[in-house]
Amino acid sequence: MAIQLNHTIVAARDKTASAAFLTDLLGLPAASPFGPFMAVQVDNDVTLDYMDSDGEIIPQHYAFLISEEEFDTIFGRITERGLAYWADPQKAKPGEINHADGGRGVYFDDPDGHKLEILTRPYGSGN
């Protein structure tokens, strides 16, 4: 059996709102309740399981590999909503798109401060 990531838990102040933020922005099906979680299913059979947290939320990083066409659509939603975005995870290049490996990518924050990223080419894969 090949080892595959199956799911990860994402801490949130409001699991329903945070899951909806992600599904709306990425154009994914609505999250499904599963025990104490709101599960967001992505296309490679991994779920991001949002769970309410009363404590401090330590920001994590979640990167989504998408097509060029999906980038146009999702980036359009980011700009339509007036979300801040960066070309880099250090936030040193605000309002820019990176073109690493001949693709496009941007970083942006979710409502809980998690660092989300969309990219069209895996790092190290190209030009």
Backbone as JSON, one array per atom type, in Angstrom:
{
  "sequence": "MAIQLNHTIVAARDKTASAAFLTDLLGLPAASPFGPFMAVQVDNDVTLDYMDSDGEIIPQHYAFLISEEEFDTIFGRITERGLAYWADPQKAKPGEINHADGGRGVYFDDPDGHKLEILTRPYGSGN",
  "N": [[0.84, -1.19, 0.0], [0.56, 2.16, -0.87], [1.71, 5.02, 0.86], [-0.39, 7.55, 1.91], [-1.57, 10.86, 2.53], [-4.4, 11.24, 4.5], [-6.17, 12.84, 6.05], [-6.27, 16.0, 7.79], [-6.36, 17.91, 10.78], [-7.77, 21.05, 11.23], [-7.52, 23.79, 13.18], [-9.97, 26.1, 14.35], [-11.74, 29.14, 15.05], [-14.4, 29.29, 14.45], [-15.65, 26.66, 13.12], [-17.5, 26.13, 11.07], [-17.76, 28.55, 9.64], [-15.08, 28.94, 8.85], [-14.56, 26.67, 7.29], [-16.42, 27.13, 5.27], [-15.37, 29.47, 4.18], [-13.07, 28.48, 2.9], [-14.17, 26.51, 1.09], [-15.89, 28.1, -0.47], [-14.09, 29.94, -1.61], [-12.3, 28.28, -3.03], [-14.05, 26.94, -4.65], [-15.12, 24.47, -3.98], [-17.16, 21.58, -3.02], [-19.65, 22.04, -0.44], [-18.67, 21.86, 3.01], [-18.86, 18.89, 5.04], [-20.53, 17.73, 7.95], [-18.83, 15.81, 10.41], [-18.64, 14.0, 13.07], [-17.05, 15.93, 15.53], [-16.2, 17.69, 13.62], [-16.03, 19.82, 10.65], [-15.81, 18.71, 7.58], [-13.79, 19.25, 4.82], [-13.55, 18.22, 1.62], [-11.0, 17.54, -0.66], [-9.79, 17.12, -4.06], [-7.95, 14.97, -4.13], [-8.69, 13.02, -2.38], [-8.15, 13.76, 0.23], [-9.07, 15.12, 3.37], [-9.69, 18.22, 4.94], [-10.19, 18.74, 8.14], [-12.05, 20.74, 9.88], [-12.1, 22.06, 13.13], [-13.58, 23.37, 16.02], [-11.89, 25.57, 18.23], [-11.06, 26.69, 21.43], [-8.78, 27.7, 22.42], [-5.53, 29.25, 21.83], [-4.85, 29.72, 18.42], [-2.55, 28.31, 16.41], [-1.06, 29.38, 13.57], [-1.06, 27.5, 10.59], [0.2, 26.08, 7.49], [-1.29, 25.61, 4.37], [-1.24, 24.3, 1.22], [-2.47, 24.4, -2.08], [-2.53, 22.69, -5.01], [-3.32, 23.65, -8.19], [-4.97, 24.08, -11.41], [-4.04, 26.21, -14.22], [-6.33, 27.52, -15.2], [-8.05, 27.26, -13.01], [-6.6, 28.8, -11.24], [-6.96, 31.39, -12.3], [-9.71, 31.73, -11.81], [-9.96, 31.38, -8.98], [-8.1, 33.26, -8.02], [-9.38, 35.51, -8.96], [-11.61, 35.51, -7.24], [-10.28, 36.02, -4.83], [-9.31, 38.64, -5.23], [-11.73, 39.99, -5.77], [-12.94, 39.86, -3.28], [-11.35, 41.48, -1.85], [-9.18, 40.5, -0.44], [-6.04, 40.42, 1.18], [-2.97, 39.53, -0.38], [0.07, 37.74, -1.11], [3.26, 37.21, -2.72], [4.92, 35.54, -1.47], [5.67, 33.49, 1.43], [6.62, 34.92, 3.6], [5.47, 37.33, 3.5], [6.65, 39.5, 2.27], [6.31, 40.44, -0.25], [3.84, 41.99, -1.02], [0.66, 42.0, -2.71], [1.56, 40.81, -5.03], [2.14, 38.22, -7.5], [3.74, 35.09, -7.47], [6.05, 33.52, -9.73], [7.25, 31.07, -9.71], [9.01, 28.26, -10.94], [7.87, 28.46, -13.45], [5.15, 28.66, -13.13], [2.25, 29.95, -11.41], [1.59, 31.53, -8.29], [0.1, 32.36, -5.13], [-0.11, 33.57, -1.77], [-2.33, 33.72, 1.01], [-4.32, 34.73, 3.85], [-6.49, 32.8, 5.96], [-9.61, 33.15, 7.84], [-8.73, 32.51, 10.43], [-6.06, 32.96, 10.49], [-4.47, 31.05, 9.3], [-2.08, 30.17, 6.84], [-2.79, 30.16, 3.6], [-2.25, 28.8, 0.36], [-2.25, 28.99, -3.16], [-1.13, 27.32, -6.03], [0.23, 26.74, -9.28], [2.18, 25.1, -10.25], [4.18, 22.55, -8.88], [6.71, 23.3, -6.49], [10.07, 23.28, -7.54], [9.64, 21.9, -9.86], [10.0, 22.86, -12.42], [10.92, 25.34, -14.81]],
  "CA": [[0.0, 0.0, 0.0], [1.27, 3.44, -0.9], [1.35, 5.9, 1.96], [-1.07, 8.76, 1.44], [-2.21, 11.68, 3.54], [-5.84, 11.02, 4.47], [-6.84, 14.02, 6.58], [-5.57, 16.79, 8.8], [-7.28, 18.73, 11.57], [-7.51, 22.48, 11.13], [-8.13, 24.51, 14.31], [-10.71, 27.28, 13.93], [-12.62, 29.76, 16.04], [-15.75, 28.91, 14.01], [-15.35, 25.64, 12.11], [-18.42, 26.24, 9.94], [-17.4, 29.73, 8.86], [-13.75, 28.74, 8.26], [-14.7, 25.69, 6.22], [-17.15, 27.79, 4.18], [-14.42, 30.39, 3.55], [-12.24, 27.69, 1.99], [-14.94, 25.9, 0.0], [-16.37, 29.16, -1.36], [-12.97, 30.53, -2.34], [-11.73, 27.31, -3.97], [-15.09, 26.35, -5.49], [-15.3, 23.08, -3.58], [-18.46, 21.29, -2.41], [-19.78, 22.46, 0.95], [-18.12, 20.94, 4.01], [-19.81, 17.95, 5.64], [-20.27, 17.46, 9.37], [-18.34, 14.47, 10.73], [-18.3, 14.1, 14.49], [-16.86, 17.33, 15.94], [-15.53, 18.39, 12.52], [-16.62, 20.15, 9.35], [-14.8, 18.12, 6.69], [-13.67, 19.77, 3.46], [-12.96, 17.2, 0.76], [-10.32, 18.01, -1.87], [-9.86, 16.14, -5.13], [-7.07, 13.82, -3.99], [-9.25, 12.22, -1.28], [-7.72, 14.27, 1.53], [-10.0, 16.06, 3.97], [-9.28, 19.18, 5.95], [-11.24, 18.59, 9.15], [-12.1, 21.94, 10.72], [-12.58, 21.78, 14.48], [-13.59, 24.54, 16.87], [-10.87, 25.62, 19.27], [-11.19, 27.83, 22.33], [-7.43, 28.16, 22.75], [-4.76, 29.96, 20.81], [-4.71, 29.0, 17.15], [-1.22, 28.48, 15.83], [-1.24, 29.32, 12.13], [-0.44, 26.44, 9.8], [0.26, 26.37, 6.06], [-1.97, 24.64, 3.52], [-1.01, 24.66, -0.18], [-3.37, 23.71, -2.99], [-2.05, 22.64, -6.39], [-4.48, 23.87, -9.05], [-4.65, 24.34, -12.82], [-3.96, 27.63, -14.6], [-7.69, 28.03, -15.29], [-8.54, 27.39, -11.64], [-5.91, 29.94, -10.64], [-7.66, 32.6, -12.74], [-11.0, 31.81, -11.12], [-9.76, 31.55, -7.53], [-7.45, 34.56, -7.81], [-10.45, 36.48, -9.15], [-12.38, 35.57, -5.99], [-9.44, 36.66, -3.82], [-9.29, 40.08, -5.48], [-13.1, 40.49, -5.61], [-13.22, 39.97, -1.84], [-10.42, 42.43, -1.25], [-8.26, 39.82, 0.47], [-4.62, 40.68, 0.98], [-2.23, 38.37, -0.86], [1.51, 37.93, -1.22], [3.97, 36.27, -3.59], [5.84, 34.75, -0.64], [5.11, 33.2, 2.76], [7.09, 35.89, 4.58], [4.66, 38.53, 3.26], [7.54, 40.58, 1.87], [5.94, 40.88, -1.6], [2.38, 42.13, -1.03], [0.0, 42.34, -3.96], [2.28, 40.22, -6.16], [2.01, 36.79, -7.81], [5.05, 34.52, -7.79], [6.08, 32.75, -10.99], [8.23, 30.01, -9.49], [8.95, 27.06, -11.77], [7.06, 28.69, -14.64], [3.73, 28.68, -12.8], [1.8, 31.12, -10.65], [1.2, 31.21, -6.93], [-0.1, 33.42, -4.15], [-0.4, 33.22, -0.37], [-3.32, 34.59, 1.65], [-4.71, 34.22, 5.16], [-7.89, 32.47, 6.21], [-10.1, 33.94, 8.98], [-8.03, 32.15, 11.67], [-4.65, 33.25, 10.34], [-3.74, 30.01, 8.58], [-1.5, 30.64, 5.58], [-3.23, 29.35, 2.47], [-1.5, 29.05, -0.87], [-2.63, 28.33, -4.4], [-0.01, 27.31, -6.96], [-0.06, 25.97, -10.49], [3.28, 24.15, -10.49], [4.88, 22.19, -7.63], [8.05, 23.88, -6.38], [11.13, 22.39, -7.98], [9.18, 21.08, -10.99], [10.14, 23.41, -13.78], [11.86, 26.34, -15.3]],
  "C": [[0.88, 1.24, 0.0], [0.8, 4.3, 0.27], [0.79, 7.19, 1.39], [-1.58, 9.53, 2.64], [-3.71, 11.51, 3.39], [-6.61, 12.24, 4.96], [-5.91, 14.76, 7.52], [-6.61, 17.63, 9.51], [-6.82, 20.17, 11.5], [-8.26, 23.18, 12.26], [-8.78, 25.79, 13.8], [-11.51, 27.86, 15.1], [-14.08, 29.41, 15.75], [-15.57, 27.95, 12.84], [-16.24, 25.77, 10.87], [-18.04, 27.4, 9.04], [-16.05, 29.53, 8.16], [-13.8, 27.74, 7.12], [-15.4, 26.32, 5.02], [-16.24, 28.78, 3.45], [-13.59, 29.63, 2.51], [-13.04, 27.13, 0.82], [-15.45, 26.95, -0.98], [-15.24, 29.7, -2.23], [-12.43, 29.56, -3.4], [-12.77, 26.68, -4.89], [-15.3, 24.87, -5.23], [-16.72, 22.84, -3.07], [-18.47, 21.73, -0.94], [-19.21, 21.4, 1.89], [-19.24, 20.08, 4.59], [-19.5, 17.76, 7.11], [-19.83, 16.0, 9.55], [-17.85, 14.53, 12.17], [-18.15, 15.55, 14.87], [-16.3, 18.22, 14.82], [-16.5, 18.86, 11.44], [-15.53, 19.76, 8.35], [-14.91, 18.71, 5.28], [-12.91, 18.74, 2.65], [-12.28, 17.87, -0.43], [-10.18, 16.84, -2.83], [-8.95, 14.93, -4.99], [-7.43, 12.97, -2.77], [-8.69, 12.59, 0.09], [-8.82, 15.17, 2.05], [-9.27, 16.98, 4.93], [-10.43, 19.22, 6.94], [-11.18, 19.76, 10.12], [-12.75, 21.6, 12.05], [-12.51, 23.07, 15.3], [-12.53, 24.43, 17.95], [-11.08, 26.87, 20.11], [-9.83, 28.44, 22.66], [-6.8, 28.96, 21.63], [-4.66, 29.09, 19.56], [-3.34, 29.33, 16.57], [-1.36, 28.33, 14.32], [-0.42, 28.2, 11.49], [-0.46, 26.87, 8.33], [-0.4, 25.24, 5.29], [-1.85, 25.12, 2.07], [-1.86, 23.78, -1.08], [-2.85, 23.83, -4.42], [-3.28, 22.68, -7.3], [-4.02, 24.1, -10.49], [-4.55, 25.85, -13.06], [-5.36, 28.25, -14.65], [-8.29, 28.22, -13.9], [-7.88, 28.57, -10.94], [-6.64, 31.23, -11.02], [-8.96, 32.8, -11.96], [-10.81, 32.12, -9.64], [-9.1, 32.89, -7.24], [-8.47, 35.69, -8.01], [-11.31, 36.62, -7.89], [-11.59, 36.27, -4.88], [-9.48, 38.17, -4.01], [-10.69, 40.69, -5.33], [-13.45, 40.71, -4.14], [-12.29, 40.93, -1.12], [-9.46, 41.8, -0.26], [-6.82, 40.22, 0.14], [-3.96, 39.39, 0.5], [-0.78, 38.76, -1.08], [2.08, 36.89, -2.18], [4.83, 35.31, -2.79], [5.25, 34.54, 0.75], [5.56, 34.19, 3.84], [6.33, 37.22, 4.48], [5.52, 39.75, 2.92], [7.16, 41.17, 0.51], [4.41, 40.99, -1.7], [1.84, 42.51, -2.41], [0.67, 41.78, -5.2], [1.95, 38.74, -6.29], [3.42, 36.26, -8.03], [4.94, 33.67, -9.06], [7.13, 31.64, -10.9], [7.95, 28.81, -10.39], [8.04, 27.21, -12.98], [5.56, 28.67, -14.38], [3.36, 29.99, -12.13], [1.39, 30.66, -9.26], [1.01, 32.45, -6.09], [-0.41, 32.8, -2.79], [-1.44, 34.21, 0.15], [-3.74, 33.93, 2.96], [-6.18, 33.83, 5.18], [-8.34, 33.25, 7.45], [-9.37, 33.66, 10.3], [-6.52, 32.38, 11.58], [-3.83, 32.15, 9.71], [-3.27, 30.57, 7.24], [-1.9, 29.7, 4.46], [-2.44, 29.76, 1.24], [-2.17, 28.32, -2.02], [-1.43, 28.42, -5.34], [-0.33, 26.39, -8.13], [1.03, 24.99, -10.87], [3.92, 23.81, -9.15], [6.28, 22.84, -7.64], [9.1, 22.85, -6.75], [10.8, 21.6, -9.24], [9.52, 21.63, -12.35], [11.23, 24.4, -13.93], [12.71, 26.93, -14.21]]
}
